[in-house]
Amino acid sequence: MSDDDITTTGESTRRDYVKFGGAVVGGGLLAGCTGASDDGSTPADNETTGATNGTDESDAAADSDGTDESTDATGYSVEMAPVGEVEFDGVPETWESYFPGYADMGVALGKADGLAAVGFKSRYHTSYYDELDGVSVDKGEITQLYDEGIDKELYYELDSDIHLTDPQWLLNNSFFGLDESDVTELTENVAPFIGNTIFRRTDSWHDYRYYTMYEAFEKVAEIFQEGDRFRAFASLHDEYLARVQADLPAADARPAGLLCFAGSDEPEKFSPYRLTDKGTNKKHFHDLGVSDALSGTGVEGLSTDDRGQIDYETILEVDPDALFVRGHEAKSRAEFEDTVLAFMKEHGVASELTAVENGAVYRGGPIYQGPIQNLFLTERFATLLYPDTYSGELFDRDAVSAIVTGDA
């Protein structure tokens, strides 16, 4: 796409306090190629990070001062791939994101009241907030963007101050029904898009920089001008993770896991994910030293282009130590065992799996996760996978609540 494809004026959009910087628009609002998913299905999404200190090294070096934000007397700007620089004359009050992980970031920064919509409400798991005093999101009050596609007019109805969504995600999945002209129109007439598809790293169209969870979280903090709250949260996370990782069993005592998606209570086919993938929805597995049972098998991870599935025979050839099944996050551990695991124990092939025999079949966690959710997921899987080492609550709920509510 040429620079001429997008107008580069200095005029503000309908919103005077948030707009694209002229230099960035000139650089290309929709950087990257566009393609399409031709399977017609709704997205079965995925992600991971692989840091030893919980804040993965990025694919591109950070600026020397650790931030891409610039400020002046009239406002500030935030730069994030693929869109580039977005200028703000004031802090956005209302916002939405297709990605629930970004929604969780906004909540962590104390911005829950301004959240207007997410892509799929069923994939935004808010039960974690129940354990945090003063933190809540009423999903009945937010809108779902996806309904057999995404209606462009819905963005006009929501009238949000910022779209925390990677526009390339919207353009490279044909079932959304949006094209470049739609995104450009919404940018000019409603609000800018800013965000990066970080939950997985298996999409061929994502040919621009990736961000780790905490790198993206910092960008969202810059947008909302909540640097102190971000730093407090990051400090709590780093201390927590360092403490957990200090007690991890030796590498040869950690499981080789197979992560997949299968939403049925009686699953026969599974969409595989690769634990080697550095998307943010696998951060807890990486941080806890879980290795990828599919390494060296030739099985690829779920992506926009690859919707392949595997069966029990394929899984048995791999025979992972642990099997993580996504699509059941709304169930409790007991409900999952009474349905999915019970079915596997009675299945002719599944019952032969080491993970089934040992009861090491678990809910795989949400497709999307943000920083609050990640604290709970790290605790959950640490206590499940290493019960001789970890038990009970591993982080201070009151400390997290205080950061989110501004009482820290």
KAJO-V637814 format. One line per field, one symbol per residue. phi: phi as a letter, one per 30 degrees, with the letter a starting at -180 (. if undefined). A space follows every 10 residues. Layout:
phi: ???
This chain:
phi: .ddddbdbcc dddecdcbad deddeddjdc ejdcbadcdi dddcdaaabb cdcibedddb ddddcibcdb bbdclabbca dcdjdbcbca deccabbddd ddedddddci cedcdcabdb ddccccdedd ccdicabcdd ccccddahjb deddddddhd dacdbddddd dcbdddicbe ddddddddcc adcalbdcdb bcddddcbec bdedddeddd ddechbdddd dddddddddd ddddddcdde edccdccbca cadddbdbbb ddccdddcdd dceddddcid ccddeicidc deaecccdbb cdddddddhd dbbccdjbdd ddedddddcd dddddcdece dddeddecic cbediddcbc ddededdddd dddddbddcb aidcbddddd eddddicd
